Amino acid sequence: MTLVPAPTAPTTGQNVFCPMNYGAAGDGVTNDGPAIRACLVAARAWASPTVESRQFNIPVVDLAGRCYATDVQIEVPGGQGMVIQNGVLKAGARFDSSLYLLHIGSTADAAMADGFRNVNTTIRNVYFDANHVGGCLLVERFMRLGIDRCLFAHYATVGLKTSAASSHEMFVTNCQFGEYWWGETDGVGYDHPDRFTGTGIEVNANDNHFNNVVVQLSKIGMKVNAQANMFSQVHIWTGYVKDPATVPGPTAALRYMSTGLWITQHASFCTFDQMYIDGCEVLWENPWKTSLTNSLFLHGYGDPNRAFIRFKPMKAGEYASGVVIADNVFQVQGGGLMKMISIDTSAGTFNAGQVTSCRIDGNSFTGVNERKYTTVEAASSSNAAHTWTFDFSGLLAFGDVIQQVKLTHQSAQTTIFRVANVSRAIVTVSSYDPLVPANLEPCNATVWLEVTTNQRDVAVPVKTLP
């Protein structure tokens, strides 16, 4: 591929632009930010038009494998169609901590349909190194943005951040994020996650897609703060710190455990599938219409007072609906135990009597001392009795409130069985004389119960006869 400066009158095939031809040194030290900006402006001018159209050119800004330092935030000019590829962008000695290495979607750019500033932009094979100052990439007011095979490193604020302003349909694939890389000892060091400051990915826009992504060694792995985002095959390992006063085993403790995935109260209608949550927690505010399925939760050091998933209701009386946590593996290795789910009541509480269409089942466990469900089944032993009491306390995910009970039994006697009482999570079943229902009648029987914390969310008309 031949790299040429932007011609005055471009000819066929001359769509590749390189910052080296606009004064960049590419030595990783010189402030190349202005030269890169000049290169981007020239590429955009060649591409035209700046408004959305079915006829447009696609310039390629090729960094030619060089490392470019910048002391300024590089603005990508608005318009339709551009590829930025193949190089390193690094924060320079005077880079401000409030900035990002690259910014897409400035309000200074001409607005296209629905307020978008950038449409059909692709960033690939770019290494963003914020040098522990500021962030890597801020994207706003975009439509159809692709980010592929990029690395985001050493961010003090955020690796990749999307804003809520007119942003739609970003695809992030085959990317890695790390405030620190494994083995690095500069700064606070990779083995001190309690001192980290950065967030790998912060999503504040709807309808984006993340696939084959790794987020490591950050204060927060991913913060999802918007609706209808999809995540698949994402590995998050952000770190924890052992308490030196304890040892592995039943009395183990963690002095610090980072938040790998933060699902805020604004992040409904999202899907998380085939995730790998590794040595960190999921913080989930006001769970609502979101699924977490077919994933691996792994921790190498158990703490019986901590949980893989921490629900956090954000005000008193919150209720859950449409939450699915199913077909996952929860695994503790190296000794100790952990909870599956805990409820953080520091900001609010759940109304356990207002749970609808939630499903927490099909999960498997190793080293989990408290398991949670939305529907639980239990069976009695076969013995002579007239009353059976089932205690489901601590098993229901949103609190000890049972909404529905299904009763079946097996007995050779002609005896009536019925649910005599439900008190929070305790169910009492009794057997009665069919001729004198007021009289309890002992019998040899096996009783099965299925209880659920879900309310009925479909009203079915029922006709009764006198």
Backbone hydrogen bonds in HBPLUS format (Angstrom, degrees):
<---DONOR---> <-ACCEPTOR-->    atom                        ^
c    i                          cat <-CA-CA->   ^        H-A-AA   ^      H-
h    n   atom  resd res      DA  || num        DHA   H-A  angle D-A-AA Bond
n    s   type  num  typ     dist DA aas  dist angle  dist       angle   num
A0014-GLN N   A0011-THR O   3.15 MM   3  5.81 164.4  2.18 141.0 143.1     1
A0060-VAL N   A0015-ASN O   2.83 MM  45  6.06 168.3  1.85 162.0 163.2     2
A0017-PHE N   A0060-VAL O   2.78 MM  43  6.08 164.1  1.80 162.1 165.2     3
A0062-ASP N   A0017-PHE O   2.79 MM  45  6.02 143.7  1.92 155.8 167.7     4
A0021-ASN N   A0018-CYS O   2.97 MM   3  5.71 155.0  2.04 121.6 128.1     5
A0022-TYR N   A0019-PRO O   2.89 MM   3  5.09 160.8  1.93 112.6 116.6     6
A0024-ALA N   A0019-PRO O   3.13 MM   5  5.45 159.6  2.18 144.5 139.4     7
A0028-GLY N   A0067-CYS O   2.85 MM  39  4.83 121.0  2.21 144.2 136.4     8
A0032-ASP N   A0069-ALA O   2.72 MM  37  5.67 158.0  1.77 149.3 153.3     9
A0036-ILE N   A0032-ASP O   2.97 MM   4  6.21 157.7  2.02 159.9 166.5    10
A0037-ARG N   A0033-GLY O   2.99 MM   4  6.22 158.0  2.04 153.2 159.7    11
A0038-ALA N   A0034-PRO O   2.95 MM   4  6.20 156.8  2.01 146.8 152.7    12
A0039-CYS N   A0035-ALA O   2.99 MM   4  6.22 151.8  2.07 142.9 150.6    13
A0040-LEU N   A0036-ILE O   2.94 MM   4  6.21 157.8  1.99 150.7 156.2    14
A0041-VAL N   A0037-ARG O   2.92 MM   4  6.16 157.8  1.97 153.1 159.2    15
A0042-ALA N   A0038-ALA O   3.02 MM   4  6.19 158.2  2.06 145.3 151.0    16
A0043-ALA N   A0039-CYS O   2.96 MM   4  6.20 155.3  2.02 146.8 153.9    17
A0044-ARG N   A0040-LEU O   2.91 MM   4  6.13 156.7  1.96 148.1 154.2    18
A0045-ALA N   A0041-VAL O   2.93 MM   4  6.12 157.1  1.99 147.6 154.0    19
A0046-TRP N   A0042-ALA O   3.02 MM   4  6.25 150.7  2.11 144.6 152.0    20
A0047-ALA N   A0043-ALA O   3.03 MM   4  6.22 150.2  2.12 142.1 150.5    21
A0048-SER N   A0044-ARG O   3.12 MM   4  6.30 169.9  2.13 163.8 160.6    22
A0083-VAL N   A0059-PRO O   3.01 MM  24  6.36 150.6  2.09 156.5 164.4    23
A0061-VAL N   A0083-VAL O   2.68 MM  22  6.00 168.8  1.70 174.6 171.7    24
A0085-GLN N   A0061-VAL O   3.02 MM  24  6.39 160.6  2.05 164.3 164.8    25
A0063-LEU N   A0085-GLN O   2.88 MM  22  6.12 175.5  1.88 168.6 170.1    26
A0066-ARG N   A0063-LEU O   3.06 MM   3  6.01 172.3  2.07 132.9 134.3    27
A0065-GLY N   A0086-ASN O   2.72 MM  21  5.24 160.9  1.76 151.0 146.1    28
A0088-VAL N   A0066-ARG O   2.97 MM  22  6.18 166.4  1.99 155.7 154.2    29
A0068-TYR N   A0088-VAL O   2.85 MM  20  5.99 171.1  1.86 147.5 149.7    30
A0090-LYS N   A0068-TYR O   2.85 MM  22  5.98 161.1  1.88 157.5 156.1    31
A0070-THR N   A0090-LYS O   2.90 MM  20  6.29 134.3  2.11 160.6 174.8    32
A0092-GLY N   A0070-THR O   2.71 MM  22  4.86 156.5  1.76 140.8 133.0    33
A0074-ILE N   A0101-LEU O   3.08 MM  27  6.01 164.4  2.10 133.0 135.2    34
A0103-HIS N   A0074-ILE O   2.86 MM  29  6.09 152.5  1.94 168.5 165.8    35
A0076-VAL N   A0103-HIS O   2.94 MM  27  6.11 169.5  1.95 174.2 171.2    36
A0079-GLY N   A0117-ARG O   2.84 MM  38  6.19 145.1  1.96 152.6 163.7    37
A0119-VAL N   A0079-GLY O   3.03 MM  40  6.37 157.2  2.08 157.4 160.1    38
A0081-GLY N   A0119-VAL O   2.82 MM  38  6.20 162.7  1.85 163.8 163.9    39
A0082-MET N   A0120-ASN O   3.33 MM  38  6.83 142.8  2.48 141.9 139.6    40
A0122-THR N   A0082-MET O   2.85 MM  40  6.28 156.8  1.90 157.5 165.3    41
A0084-ILE N   A0122-THR O   2.86 MM  38  6.31 157.7  1.91 158.3 165.7    42
A0124-ARG N   A0084-ILE O   2.97 MM  40  6.46 158.9  2.02 159.6 166.5    43
A0086-ASN N   A0124-ARG O   3.24 MM  38  6.80 137.5  2.43 141.2 152.9    44
A0087-GLY N   A0125-ASN O   3.19 MM  38  6.77 147.0  2.31 145.5 153.4    45
A0127-TYR N   A0087-GLY O   2.92 MM  40  6.32 160.7  1.96 153.4 159.8    46
A0089-LEU N   A0127-TYR O   2.90 MM  38  6.26 160.3  1.94 159.0 164.2    47
A0129-ASP N   A0089-LEU O   2.84 MM  40  6.15 165.7  1.86 167.1 169.3    48
A0091-ALA N   A0129-ASP O   2.89 MM  38  6.40 150.1  1.98 161.7 165.4    49
A0095-PHE N   A0092-GLY O   3.31 MM   3  5.29 167.0  2.33 111.2 110.6    50
A0099-LEU N   A0096-ASP O   3.19 MM   3  5.67 167.3  2.21 117.6 121.2    51
A0135-GLY N   A0099-LEU O   2.96 MM  36  6.30 170.3  1.97 154.3 157.5    52
A0101-LEU N   A0135-GLY O   3.18 MM  34  6.54 142.8  2.33 126.3 132.8    53
A0102-LEU N   A0136-CYS O   3.12 MM  34  6.49 150.7  2.21 151.1 160.1    54
A0138-LEU N   A0102-LEU O   3.03 MM  36  6.41 165.1  2.05 162.0 166.3    55
A0104-ILE N   A0138-LEU O   2.92 MM  34  6.34 161.4  1.95 160.4 166.6    56
A0140-GLU N   A0104-ILE O   2.74 MM  36  5.89 151.9  1.82 145.4 155.3    57
A0109-ASP N   A0106-SER O   3.18 MM   3  5.70 162.9  2.21 111.8 116.7    58
A0112-MET N   A0116-PHE O   2.73 MM   4  5.18 163.1  1.76 159.5 165.0    59
A0115-GLY N   A0112-MET O   3.12 MM   3  5.46 144.8  2.25 139.6 133.5    60
A0116-PHE N   A0113-ALA O   3.34 MM   3  6.10 174.8  2.34 124.7 124.9    61
A0117-ARG N   A0141-ARG O   2.67 MM  24  5.42 175.5  1.67 150.3 150.5    62
A0118-ASN N   A0141-ARG O   3.26 MM  23  6.64 160.8  2.30 150.1 154.7    63
A0143-MET N   A0118-ASN O   2.89 MM  25  6.36 137.3  2.08 154.5 165.3    64
A0120-ASN N   A0143-MET O   3.04 MM  23  6.57 149.3  2.14 155.1 164.7    65
A0146-GLY N   A0121-THR O   2.89 MM  25  6.32 164.1  1.91 156.6 162.1    66
A0123-ILE N   A0146-GLY O   2.80 MM  23  6.20 158.2  1.85 157.3 164.1    67
A0148-ASP N   A0123-ILE O   2.91 MM  25  6.38 160.6  1.95 159.1 165.6    68
A0125-ASN N   A0148-ASP O   3.16 MM  23  6.76 145.4  2.29 151.2 161.5    69
A0151-LEU N   A0126-VAL O   3.12 MM  25  6.55 154.3  2.19 141.7 148.7    70
A0128-PHE N   A0151-LEU O   2.75 MM  23  6.01 172.3  1.75 167.3 164.9    71
A0153-ALA N   A0128-PHE O   2.77 MM  25  5.98 161.4  1.80 159.5 166.1    72
A0130-ALA N   A0153-ALA O   2.99 MM  23  6.34 159.3  2.03 165.0 158.3    73
A0133-VAL N   A0130-ALA O   2.88 MM   3  5.50 147.0  1.99 119.6 128.8    74
A0132-HIS N   A0154-HIS O   2.55 MM  22  4.72 148.3  1.64 139.6 145.3    75
A0156-ALA N   A0134-GLY O   2.85 MM  22  5.17 149.7  1.94 157.4 162.1    76
A0157-THR N   A0134-GLY O   3.20 MM  23  5.32 153.8  2.28 121.9 119.7    77
A0136-CYS N   A0158-VAL O   3.11 MM  22  6.70 149.1  2.21 150.1 157.8    78
A0137-LEU N   A0159-GLY O   2.96 MM  22  6.22 152.4  2.04 149.4 158.4    79
A0161-LYS N   A0137-LEU O   2.95 MM  24  6.37 161.2  1.99 162.5 168.7    80
A0139-VAL N   A0161-LYS O   2.89 MM  22  6.28 168.0  1.91 168.2 172.3    81
A0163-SER N   A0139-VAL O   3.12 MM  24  6.56 148.5  2.22 156.4 161.4    82
A0141-ARG N   A0165-ALA O   3.01 MM  24  5.56 140.5  2.17 168.3 177.9    83
A0168-HIS N   A0142-PHE O   3.02 MM  26  6.14 139.8  2.18 135.2 147.5    84
A0144-ARG N   A0168-HIS O   3.30 MM  24  6.78 144.1  2.44 146.7 156.9    85
A0145-LEU N   A0169-GLU O   3.15 MM  24  6.61 146.9  2.26 138.9 148.8    86
A0171-PHE N   A0145-LEU O   2.85 MM  26  6.30 157.9  1.90 162.4 170.0    87
A0147-ILE N   A0171-PHE O   2.83 MM  24  6.15 163.6  1.86 171.4 171.0    88
A0173-THR N   A0147-ILE O   2.96 MM  26  6.39 162.7  1.99 165.4 171.1    89
A0149-ARG N   A0173-THR O   3.14 MM  24  6.60 149.7  2.23 145.9 155.1    90
A0176-GLN N   A0150-CYS O   3.13 MM  26  6.67 152.7  2.21 152.4 160.8    91
A0152-PHE N   A0176-GLN O   2.87 MM  24  6.28 156.5  1.93 155.0 163.0    92
A0178-GLY N   A0152-PHE O   2.89 MM  26  6.34 151.8  1.97 164.5 173.1    93
A0154-HIS N   A0178-GLY O   2.95 MM  24  6.40 136.9  2.13 149.4 148.0    94
A0199-THR N   A0157-THR O   2.77 MM  42  6.16 150.6  1.85 147.7 156.2    95
A0159-GLY N   A0199-THR O   2.88 MM  40  6.40 150.5  1.96 156.2 164.2    96
A0160-LEU N   A0200-GLY O   3.02 MM  40  6.47 146.5  2.13 147.0 157.4    97
A0202-GLU N   A0160-LEU O   2.91 MM  42  6.33 161.2  1.95 162.4 166.2    98
A0162-THR N   A0202-GLU O   3.01 MM  40  6.44 159.1  2.05 165.4 172.2    99
A0169-GLU N   A0207-ASP O   3.03 MM  38  5.38 131.9  2.27 132.5 144.2   100
A0209-HIS N   A0170-MET O   2.82 MM  39  6.11 169.0  1.83 173.2 176.1   101
A0172-VAL N   A0209-HIS O   2.86 MM  37  6.23 163.8  1.89 158.4 163.6   102
A0211-ASN N   A0172-VAL O   2.91 MM  39  6.33 162.1  1.94 165.3 170.3   103
A0174-ASN N   A0211-ASN O   3.19 MM  37  6.77 139.7  2.37 144.4 155.7   104
A0174-ASN N   A0212-ASN O   2.94 MM  38  4.88 110.0  2.44 115.8 132.9   105
A0214-VAL N   A0175-CYS O   3.04 MM  39  6.53 154.1  2.11 151.1 159.4   106
A0177-PHE N   A0214-VAL O   2.78 MM  37  6.15 147.3  1.89 152.3 163.3   107
A0216-GLN N   A0177-PHE O   2.84 MM  39  6.14 163.0  1.87 149.7 154.6   108
A0184-GLU N   A0181-TRP O   3.09 MM   3  5.76 169.6  2.10 140.9 141.9   109
A0190-TYR N   A0184-GLU O   3.08 MM   6  5.65 167.8  2.10 160.3 156.5   110
A0189-GLY N   A0186-ASP O   3.12 MM   3  5.45 135.8  2.32 141.4 135.5   111
A0192-HIS N   A0189-GLY O   3.28 MM   3  5.83 145.8  2.40 123.5 121.8   112
A0195-ARG N   A0192-HIS O   2.98 MM   3  5.76 166.1  1.99 126.0 129.8   113
A0196-PHE N   A0193-PRO O   3.18 MM   3  5.16 164.3  2.20 104.3 109.1   114
A0219-LYS N   A0198-GLY O   2.92 MM  21  5.32 122.6  2.26 137.1 153.7   115
A0220-ILE N   A0198-GLY O   3.16 MM  22  6.55 156.6  2.22 148.3 151.7   116
A0200-GLY N   A0220-ILE O   3.00 MM  20  6.55 153.5  2.07 156.3 162.5   117
A0201-ILE N   A0221-GLY O   3.10 MM  20  6.57 148.1  2.20 146.6 156.3   118
A0223-LYS N   A0201-ILE O   2.81 MM  22  6.20 161.9  1.84 159.4 165.5   119
A0203-VAL N   A0223-LYS O   2.84 MM  20  6.23 165.8  1.86 169.2 174.2   120
A0225-ASN N   A0203-VAL O   2.78 MM  22  5.64 157.7  1.83 158.6 165.7   121
A0207-ASP N   A0228-ALA O   3.13 MM  21  5.06 123.7  2.47 101.0 114.6   122
A0230-MET N   A0208-ASN O   2.93 MM  22  6.30 168.7  1.94 163.8 166.3   123
A0210-PHE N   A0230-MET O   2.91 MM  20  6.28 150.9  2.00 154.8 164.2   124
A0232-SER N   A0210-PHE O   2.91 MM  22  6.28 150.8  2.00 154.9 164.6   125
A0212-ASN N   A0232-SER O   3.26 MM  20  6.81 141.8  2.42 143.2 154.1   126
A0213-VAL N   A0233-GLN O   3.23 MM  20  6.70 143.9  2.37 135.5 146.0   127
A0235-HIS N   A0213-VAL O   2.88 MM  22  6.34 156.9  1.93 159.1 163.2   128
A0215-VAL N   A0235-HIS O   2.82 MM  20  6.26 162.7  1.85 162.4 167.1   129
A0237-TRP N   A0215-VAL O   2.90 MM  22  6.38 160.4  1.94 161.0 167.6   130
A0217-LEU N   A0237-TRP O   2.86 MM  20  6.31 143.5  1.99 141.3 138.0   131
A0221-GLY N   A0259-THR O   3.08 MM  38  6.61 154.8  2.14 142.5 150.1   132
A0222-MET N   A0260-GLY O   2.86 MM  38  6.27 144.0  1.99 143.2 154.1   133
A0262-TRP N   A0222-MET O   2.78 MM  40  6.08 164.7  1.80 166.6 171.3   134
A0224-VAL N   A0262-TRP O   2.82 MM  38  6.14 167.0  1.83 168.4 172.3   135
A0264-THR N   A0224-VAL O   3.05 MM  40  6.19 169.1  2.06 165.5 169.1   136
A0228-ALA N   A0268-SER O   3.16 MM  40  6.70 146.8  2.27 145.8 155.5   137
A0271-THR N   A0229-ASN O   3.14 MM  42  6.66 154.5  2.21 153.8 161.0   138
A0231-PHE N   A0271-THR O   2.92 MM  40  6.14 156.2  1.98 154.0 161.9   139
A0273-ASP N   A0231-PHE O   3.00 MM  42  6.34 164.4  2.03 150.7 155.1   140
A0233-GLN N   A0273-ASP O   3.19 MM  40  6.77 145.3  2.32 146.2 156.4   141
A0276-TYR N   A0234-VAL O   2.88 MM  42  6.14 149.5  1.98 158.1 151.7   142
A0236-ILE N   A0276-TYR O   2.85 MM  40  6.14 165.9  1.87 162.8 165.8   143
A0278-ASP N   A0236-ILE O   2.88 MM  42  5.89 171.0  1.89 172.2 171.4   144
A0258-SER N   A0239-GLY O   3.11 MM  19  5.83 165.3  2.13 161.8 165.0   145
A0241-VAL N   A0256-TYR O   2.76 MM  15  5.01 160.7  1.80 145.5 147.6   146
A0255-ARG N   A0241-VAL O   2.93 MM  14  5.63 131.7  2.17 144.5 158.1   147
A0256-TYR N   A0241-VAL O   3.31 MM  15  5.01 158.0  2.36 139.7 138.0   148
A0243-ASP N   A0253-ALA O   3.33 MM  10  5.75 159.1  2.38 140.2 134.1   149
A0246-THR N   A0243-ASP O   3.10 MM   3  5.81 172.2  2.11 124.6 127.1   150
A0252-ALA N   A0249-GLY O   3.01 MM   3  5.31 163.7  2.03 123.9 123.5   151
A0281-GLU N   A0258-SER O   3.10 MM  23  6.49 164.3  2.12 154.4 158.9   152
A0260-GLY N   A0281-GLU O   2.85 MM  21  5.51 138.1  2.02 140.8 154.0   153
A0261-LEU N   A0281-GLU O   3.34 MM  20  6.77 161.7  2.37 147.7 152.0   154
A0283-LEU N   A0261-LEU O   2.82 MM  22  6.22 155.8  1.88 160.7 168.4   155
A0263-ILE N   A0283-LEU O   2.78 MM  20  6.13 161.5  1.81 168.6 173.2   156
A0285-GLU N   A0263-ILE O   2.86 MM  22  6.15 166.4  1.88 174.2 178.9   157
A0267-ALA N   A0264-THR O   3.10 MM   3  5.49 169.1  2.11 118.9 120.8   158
A0269-PHE N   A0289-LYS O   2.68 MM  20  5.01 129.7  1.93 122.5 137.8   159
A0291-SER N   A0270-CYS O   3.18 MM  21  6.68 154.8  2.25 152.1 157.9   160
A0272-PHE N   A0291-SER O   2.89 MM  19  6.00 144.8  2.01 142.3 153.8   161
A0293-THR N   A0272-PHE O   2.92 MM  21  6.39 158.3  1.97 164.0 168.9   162
A0274-GLN N   A0293-THR O   3.14 MM  19  6.59 145.4  2.26 145.6 155.8   163
A0296-LEU N   A0275-MET O   2.96 MM  21  6.30 159.7  2.01 152.6 153.8   164
A0277-ILE N   A0296-LEU O   2.82 MM  19  6.18 149.9  1.91 163.8 171.6   165
A0298-LEU N   A0277-ILE O   2.90 MM  21  6.28 163.7  1.93 158.6 163.8   166
A0279-GLY N   A0298-LEU O   2.69 MM  19  6.02 165.9  1.71 169.6 167.1   167
A0282-VAL N   A0308-PHE O   2.87 MM  26  6.27 149.6  1.97 150.0 160.1   168
A0310-ARG N   A0282-VAL O   2.70 MM  28  6.01 170.4  1.71 175.8 176.0   169
A0284-TRP N   A0310-ARG O   2.91 MM  26  6.03 172.6  1.91 151.6 152.4   170
A0312-LYS N   A0284-TRP O   2.82 MM  28  5.90 149.2  1.92 146.2 142.6   171
A0286-ASN N   A0312-LYS O   3.20 MM  26  6.16 152.2  2.28 119.0 124.1   172
A0289-LYS N   A0321-SER O   2.69 MM  32  5.95 170.9  1.70 156.0 159.2   173
A0324-VAL N   A0290-THR O   3.10 MM  34  6.46 160.4  2.14 144.7 148.4   174
A0292-LEU N   A0324-VAL O   2.75 MM  32  6.08 154.4  1.82 156.8 165.2   175
A0294-ASN N   A0326-ALA O   3.21 MM  32  6.78 145.8  2.33 150.8 159.3   176
A0329-VAL N   A0295-SER O   2.90 MM  34  6.35 156.8  1.95 161.3 168.9   177
A0297-PHE N   A0329-VAL O   2.74 MM  32  5.97 167.3  1.76 172.5 176.7   178
A0331-GLN N   A0297-PHE O   2.81 MM  34  6.08 164.2  1.83 164.7 170.1   179
A0299-HIS N   A0331-GLN O   2.94 MM  32  6.40 146.0  2.06 156.0 166.2   180
A0333-GLN N   A0299-HIS O   2.76 MM  34  6.16 163.8  1.79 157.7 163.3   181
A0302-GLY N   A0335-GLY O   3.12 MM  33  6.13 163.2  2.15 159.7 156.3   182
A0306-ARG N   A0303-ASP O   3.00 MM   3  5.53 170.4  2.01 125.0 127.4   183
A0339-LYS N   A0306-ARG O   2.88 MM  33  5.99 174.4  1.88 158.7 156.8   184
A0308-PHE N   A0339-LYS O   3.06 MM  31  6.50 148.1  2.16 148.4 151.5   185
A0309-ILE N   A0340-MET O   3.05 MM  31  6.23 149.6  2.15 145.0 154.5   186
A0342-SER N   A0309-ILE O   2.96 MM  33  6.48 150.0  2.05 156.4 166.1   187
A0311-PHE N   A0342-SER O   2.87 MM  31  6.15 151.2  1.96 174.7 165.1   188
A0344-ASP N   A0311-PHE O   2.75 MM  33  6.00 174.4  1.75 173.0 171.8   189
A0349-THR N   A0315-LYS O   3.19 MM  34  6.18 142.5  2.34 107.7 111.3   190
A0318-GLU N   A0349-THR O   2.88 MM  31  6.15 145.8  2.00 165.0 154.2   191
A0351-ASN N   A0318-GLU O   2.60 MM  33  5.56 154.9  1.66 159.1 155.8   192
A0356-THR N   A0320-ALA O   3.11 MM  36  6.59 158.0  2.16 148.4 154.5   193
A0322-GLY N   A0356-THR O   3.02 MM  34  6.59 147.3  2.13 145.2 155.1   194
A0359-ARG N   A0323-VAL O   2.75 MM  36  6.24 160.9  1.79 159.8 165.1   195
A0325-ILE N   A0359-ARG O   2.89 MM  34  6.35 157.7  1.94 152.6 159.0   196
A0327-ASP N   A0361-ASP O   3.32 MM  34  6.87 144.9  2.45 137.0 146.8   197
A0364-SER N   A0328-ASN O   2.94 MM  36  6.43 157.0  1.99 157.6 164.6   198
A0330-PHE N   A0364-SER O   2.91 MM  34  6.21 164.6  1.93 155.4 160.2   199
A0366-THR N   A0330-PHE O   2.91 MM  36  6.33 137.5  2.09 156.7 167.1   200
A0332-VAL N   A0366-THR O   2.91 MM  34  6.00 140.1  2.08 138.5 151.1   201
A0338-MET N   A0367-GLY O   3.06 MM  29  6.54 143.8  2.19 147.3 157.9   202
A0369-ASN N   A0338-MET O   2.91 MM  31  5.86 140.6  2.07 134.4 146.1   203
A0340-MET N   A0370-GLU O   2.94 MM  30  5.94 157.7  1.99 160.0 162.8   204
A0354-GLN N   A0351-ASN O   2.89 MM   3  5.52 165.2  1.91 126.3 128.4   205
A0455-GLN N   A0355-VAL O   2.67 MM 100  5.95 155.4  1.73 163.2 170.5   206
A0373-TYR N   A0395-LEU O   2.82 MM  22  6.04 142.3  1.96 159.6 172.1   207
A0397-ALA N   A0373-TYR O   2.88 MM  24  5.39 155.0  1.94 151.5 153.1   208
A0453-THR N   A0374-THR O   2.90 MM  79  5.42 152.4  1.98 155.2 163.3   209
A0376-VAL N   A0451-VAL O   2.91 MM  75  5.47 155.5  1.97 153.1 161.3   210
A0451-VAL N   A0376-VAL O   2.91 MM  75  5.47 161.8  1.94 159.9 162.0   211
A0378-ALA N   A0449-LEU O   2.93 MM  71  5.37 152.2  2.01 152.9 157.0   212
A0449-LEU N   A0378-ALA O   2.86 MM  71  5.37 166.1  1.88 159.3 162.6   213
A0380-SER N   A0447-VAL O   2.83 MM  67  5.29 152.3  1.91 149.1 158.5   214
A0385-ALA N   A0443-CYS O   3.13 MM  58  5.59 157.7  2.18 134.2 133.8   215
A0443-CYS N   A0385-ALA O   2.95 MM  58  5.59 153.1  2.03 135.0 136.0   216
A0431-SER N   A0386-HIS O   2.97 MM  45  5.04 148.3  2.07 133.9 137.6   217
A0388-TRP N   A0429-VAL O   2.75 MM  41  5.09 161.4  1.78 154.0 159.7   218
A0429-VAL N   A0388-TRP O   2.77 MM  41  5.09 166.2  1.79 156.1 161.0   219
A0390-PHE N   A0427-VAL O   2.78 MM  37  5.15 169.7  1.79 159.6 162.7   220
A0427-VAL N   A0390-PHE O   2.85 MM  37  5.15 159.4  1.89 151.7 157.7   221
A0392-PHE N   A0425-ALA O   2.80 MM  33  5.07 169.7  1.82 158.9 157.5   222
A0395-LEU N   A0392-PHE O   3.18 MM   3  5.75 162.2  2.21 139.3 139.5   223
A0399-GLY N   A0396-LEU O   3.42 MM   3  5.69 165.7  2.44 110.7 114.8   224
A0401-VAL N   A0399-GLY O   2.87 MM   2  5.75 136.2  2.06 107.3  93.8   225
A0403-GLN N   A0452-THR O   2.86 MM  49  5.93 160.7  1.90 154.9 161.5   226
A0404-GLN N   A0452-THR O   3.39 MM  48  5.45 158.3  2.44 142.1 144.4   227
A0452-THR N   A0404-GLN O   3.15 MM  48  5.45 150.1  2.24 145.1 147.7   228
A0406-LYS N   A0450-GLU O   2.77 MM  44  4.99 152.8  1.84 145.8 154.6   229
A0450-GLU N   A0406-LYS O   2.94 MM  44  4.99 144.6  2.06 141.3 148.7   230
A0408-THR N   A0448-TRP O   3.08 MM  40  5.21 164.0  2.10 147.9 149.7   231
A0448-TRP N   A0408-THR O   2.83 MM  40  5.21 176.1  1.83 152.0 153.0   232
A0410-GLN N   A0446-THR O   2.90 MM  36  5.28 145.3  2.03 147.7 157.5   233
A0446-THR N   A0410-GLN O   3.04 MM  36  5.28 155.1  2.10 143.6 151.2   234
A0416-ILE N   A0432-TYR O   3.09 MM  16  4.98 160.9  2.13 145.4 145.5   235
A0432-TYR N   A0416-ILE O   2.68 MM  16  4.98 150.9  1.76 143.8 153.8   236
A0418-ARG N   A0430-SER O   3.06 MM  12  5.78 155.1  2.13 160.6 168.2   237
A0430-SER N   A0418-ARG O   3.03 MM  12  5.78 162.7  2.06 167.0 168.8   238
A0420-ALA N   A0428-THR O   2.73 MM   8  5.46 135.7  1.92 138.8 152.2   239
A0421-ASN N   A0428-THR O   3.25 MM   7  5.09 155.8  2.31 136.2 135.5   240
A0428-THR N   A0421-ASN O   2.81 MM   7  5.09 166.1  1.83 155.9 157.8   241
A0423-SER N   A0426-ILE O   2.85 MM   3  5.21 167.5  1.87 158.5 161.6   242
A0426-ILE N   A0423-SER O   2.90 MM   3  5.21 163.4  1.93 127.6 132.9   243
A0441-GLU N   A0431-SER O   2.98 MM  10  5.65 163.4  2.01 122.9 127.3   244
A0433-ASP N   A0439-ASN O   3.01 MM   6  5.77 157.9  2.06 163.5 167.2   245
A0439-ASN N   A0436-VAL O   2.82 MM   3  5.74 168.1  1.84 135.0 138.8   246
